[in-house]
Amino acid sequence: MHSKPSTRAPRAALRASALAVAVAVLATGCASDSASRGYLPGYEDGEVTNQTADITQLWVGSWVAALLVGVITWGLILWCVAAYRKRRDDHRLPVQTRYHMPLEIMYTVVPTLMILGLFWHTDRVMTEITDPAEEAEVHIQVVGKQWSWDFNYLDEGVYEFGEHEAEPGEVTDEELVDGEPGTDVEVPTLYLPVGKTVEFQLDSRDVNHSFWIPAFLYKEDMIPHHTNYYQVTPEREGTYAGKCAELCGEFHSGMLFNVKVVSPEEFDAHMDELRAAGQTGELGLDLVREQGPVDAEEAEH
């Protein structure tokens, strides 16, 4: 005969698992606004773009699903350790089970369904970002270069150019734009009108880069000889930091830019400023970083 396992340990393990789940639920309910966003960048007075809510929901939902799987898995492991541990007065081998068909079907079907569900939600969000149904109101070509950015405002026929930040770790508080971390008055600034759908045309002049505005919760690769597109509608006025998210060479850390989401009137005024400064036309992909900006006649296509 086999010794009868005690029921105290399984009950204790189940109580501990239930307590852990209760604490997790209570902590989630009392979490701060930052925790409810999964500690992603965000603001209490509104979403930064029309996409950040969906991206945040996908991120938080994925972590919640992973946490539930973890709690169930850890609980079952602890239960098995407690229920089927070797007793002091039991010297027999436990029953040897070669297979258990219902369990094998379960741990094959359940993970498959979970992966398909995660894939469906991810594909839905990504499709809305990269293949939107509506037509953009503003078209901007972003050109990545070692190690800065050029912005061609295609509808306005003007451009902005930039040079890399030589010492990104030595930016003082006085050099921040509107006091926002990660910004610098010395790097180029991308202006976007609030409430208008913007289409980015992303190109690289030399090596692989990645166009990333952390507050927008999205980044897109910039690949030589290949153009990527994506659309976004800024919904919150403010100043945000931008950077390259692809290791692109020696001064990658200084490949920074600012983003200012402003009213349509302020956006139009900035376009007039660029026009008055003679920065008309476009900066093409044929330029190299040593040349710097060209005059208007050379810049036009």
C-alpha positions in Angstrom: 0.0 0.0 0.0 1.1 3.6 -0.6 1.1 6.0 2.2 -1.8 8.5 2.2 -0.5 12.0 1.6 -1.5 14.6 4.1 -4.1 17.2 3.0 -2.7 20.0 5.1 0.1 21.0 2.8 -2.1 21.2 -0.4 -4.7 23.3 1.5 -1.9 25.6 2.8 -0.5 25.9 -0.7 -4.0 26.7 -2.1 -4.6 29.3 0.6 -1.2 30.9 -0.1 -2.0 31.0 -3.9 -5.4 32.5 -3.2 -3.8 35.2 -1.0 -1.2 36.0 -3.6 -3.9 36.5 -6.2 -6.0 38.7 -3.9 -3.0 40.8 -3.1 -2.2 41.2 -6.8 -5.8 42.2 -7.6 -5.8 44.7 -4.7 -2.5 46.2 -5.8 -3.8 46.6 -9.3 -6.9 48.4 -8.1 -4.8 50.8 -6.0 -2.2 51.3 -8.6 -1.2 54.8 -9.7 -1.9 56.2 -13.1 1.6 55.3 -14.2 1.2 51.7 -13.1 -2.2 51.4 -14.9 -0.3 52.4 -18.1 2.2 49.7 -17.5 4.8 52.4 -16.7 4.7 53.6 -20.3 5.2 57.3 -21.1 1.9 59.2 -20.8 0.1 62.1 -19.2 -3.0 62.4 -17.0 -4.5 65.2 -19.1 -5.0 63.1 -22.2 -3.5 60.8 -24.8 -0.6 62.1 -26.8 -1.8 60.6 -30.1 -4.8 58.7 -31.4 -2.7 55.5 -31.1 -1.3 55.6 -27.6 -4.5 54.2 -25.9 -4.6 51.1 -28.1 -0.8 50.5 -27.7 -1.1 50.9 -24.0 -4.0 48.5 -23.8 -2.1 45.9 -25.8 0.9 46.3 -23.6 -1.0 46.1 -20.3 -3.2 43.3 -21.5 -0.2 41.2 -22.5 1.4 41.7 -19.1 -1.8 40.8 -17.3 -2.2 37.6 -19.4 1.5 36.8 -18.7 0.9 37.4 -14.9 -2.1 35.1 -14.8 -0.2 32.4 -16.6 2.6 32.8 -14.1 0.4 32.7 -11.1 -1.3 29.5 -12.3 2.0 27.9 -13.2 3.7 28.8 -10.0 0.6 27.8 -8.0 0.5 24.3 -9.7 4.3 23.9 -9.1 4.0 24.7 -5.5 1.0 22.5 -5.0 2.8 19.6 -6.6 5.9 20.1 -4.5 3.7 20.2 -1.3 1.3 17.4 -2.2 3.6 14.9 -3.7 6.8 15.4 -1.6 8.4 12.4 -0.2 7.3 11.5 3.3 9.6 10.4 6.0 7.9 7.1 6.5 7.2 6.4 2.9 10.0 4.4 1.1 8.1 3.3 -1.9 8.4 4.8 -5.4 5.4 6.8 -6.5 3.1 5.6 -9.2 4.9 5.9 -12.6 2.6 7.5 -15.1 3.9 7.3 -18.7 1.5 9.8 -20.2 -1.8 11.6 -19.5 -3.6 12.4 -22.7 -6.1 15.1 -21.4 -3.1 17.0 -19.8 -1.1 16.7 -23.0 -4.0 18.0 -25.1 -4.6 20.9 -22.6 -1.0 22.1 -22.6 -0.9 22.0 -26.4 -4.2 23.6 -27.1 -4.3 26.3 -24.4 -0.9 27.9 -25.3 -1.8 27.8 -29.0 -5.1 29.7 -28.3 -3.2 32.2 -26.2 -0.6 32.9 -28.9 -3.3 33.2 -31.5 -5.2 35.7 -29.3 -2.1 37.8 -28.7 -1.2 37.7 -32.4 -4.7 38.9 -33.4 -4.7 41.8 -31.0 -1.1 42.8 -32.1 -2.0 42.6 -35.8 -5.1 44.7 -35.3 -3.2 47.5 -33.5 -0.3 47.4 -35.9 -2.6 47.5 -39.0 -4.3 50.6 -37.7 -1.0 52.3 -37.4 0.8 51.2 -40.6 -2.2 50.9 -42.9 -4.8 53.6 -41.9 -8.0 54.1 -43.8 -8.1 57.9 -43.7 -6.1 60.2 -45.8 -3.4 62.3 -44.1 -3.7 66.1 -43.9 0.0 66.7 -43.4 2.9 64.9 -45.2 6.4 65.1 -43.8 9.5 63.3 -45.1 11.9 62.4 -42.4 15.4 61.7 -43.5 17.8 59.9 -41.2 21.5 60.6 -41.6 24.7 60.0 -39.5 24.0 61.4 -37.0 21.0 63.8 -37.2 17.7 64.4 -39.1 16.3 66.4 -41.9 12.6 67.2 -42.1 10.9 68.0 -45.4 7.4 69.5 -45.0 6.2 68.3 -48.3 2.9 70.2 -48.4 4.5 73.5 -47.5 7.7 73.2 -49.6 10.1 74.0 -46.8 12.6 72.0 -44.8 14.5 71.8 -41.5 18.0 70.4 -41.1 20.0 69.3 -38.0 23.3 68.4 -36.7 24.0 65.7 -34.0 24.4 66.5 -30.3 28.1 66.1 -29.6 27.7 65.7 -25.8 24.2 64.4 -25.0 25.1 63.7 -21.4 26.1 67.3 -20.7 22.9 69.1 -21.6 22.0 71.5 -18.8 18.5 72.3 -17.6 18.7 75.7 -19.3 19.2 73.9 -22.7 16.1 71.8 -22.4 13.1 72.8 -24.5 10.2 73.7 -22.2 12.0 71.9 -19.5 11.3 68.5 -21.1 13.8 65.7 -20.4 15.7 64.4 -23.5 15.2 67.7 -25.5 18.0 70.1 -26.4 17.8 73.6 -28.1 20.8 72.6 -30.3 19.0 69.7 -32.1 16.4 70.0 -34.9 12.8 70.4 -34.0 9.9 68.7 -35.8 6.7 70.7 -35.7 3.3 68.9 -35.8 -0.2 70.5 -35.8 -2.5 69.1 -33.1 -5.6 67.3 -34.2 -4.4 66.8 -37.8 -3.4 63.4 -39.3 0.3 63.4 -40.2 1.9 60.9 -42.6 5.6 60.3 -42.1 7.6 59.2 -45.1 10.8 57.6 -43.6 14.0 57.4 -45.5 17.7 56.9 -44.7 20.6 58.6 -46.4 23.3 56.1 -45.3 22.7 53.3 -42.8 19.8 51.8 -40.9 18.2 54.2 -38.5 14.9 54.1 -36.5 12.5 57.0 -36.0 11.3 57.0 -32.4 9.2 59.4 -30.4 8.9 57.6 -27.0 5.8 59.6 -26.0 4.1 58.3 -29.2 4.8 54.7 -28.1 5.9 53.7 -31.6 9.0 53.6 -33.7 9.6 52.7 -37.3 12.8 51.6 -39.1 14.5 53.7 -41.7 16.3 51.5 -44.3 18.5 52.7 -47.2 16.8 52.4 -50.6 13.4 51.6 -48.9 10.7 54.0 -47.8 8.5 53.2 -44.8 5.3 55.1 -44.0 3.1 55.5 -40.9 0.4 57.9 -39.8 -0.4 59.5 -36.5 -2.8 62.1 -35.2 -1.2 64.2 -32.3 -3.9 64.9 -29.8 -2.0 66.7 -27.0 0.0 69.9 -27.4 3.4 69.8 -25.9 7.1 69.2 -26.4 8.5 65.7 -26.6 11.9 64.1 -27.1 12.8 62.1 -30.2 15.8 59.8 -30.9 17.2 57.1 -33.1 16.5 53.6 -31.8 18.9 51.7 -34.1 22.6 51.6 -33.4 24.0 53.5 -36.4 27.6 54.3 -35.6 29.9 56.2 -33.4 27.6 59.2 -32.5 24.4 57.3 -32.4 23.7 58.6 -28.9 23.7 62.2 -30.2 21.1 61.5 -32.9 18.4 63.4 -31.2 15.5 65.7 -32.2 12.6 67.6 -30.6 9.0 67.3 -31.4 6.6 70.2 -30.8 2.9 69.5 -31.1 1.4 73.0 -31.6 -1.9 74.6 -32.7 -2.5 74.8 -36.5 -1.9 78.6 -36.3 1.5 78.1 -34.7 2.4 75.4 -37.1 1.6 77.7 -40.1 3.6 80.5 -38.4 6.7 78.2 -38.2 6.3 77.2 -41.8 6.4 80.9 -42.7 9.6 81.3 -40.5 11.3 78.5 -42.5 10.2 80.1 -45.7 11.5 83.5 -44.7 14.8 81.9 -43.7 15.2 80.6 -47.3 14.7 77.0 -46.4 12.5 76.2 -49.3 12.4 73.1 -51.4 13.5 69.7 -50.1 16.7 68.1 -48.8 17.3 65.0 -51.0 18.7 61.6 -50.4 21.8 62.3 -52.5 23.3 64.5 -49.8 26.0 63.1 -47.5 26.6 64.3 -43.9 29.8 66.2 -44.8 27.9 68.5 -47.2 25.4 70.0 -44.7 22.5 72.0 -45.9 22.4 73.3 -49.5 20.8 76.4 -50.9 17.3 76.5 -52.1 18.0 75.9 -55.9 20.1 72.8 -55.2 17.6 71.5 -52.6 14.6 71.7 -54.9 13.7 68.5 -56.9 
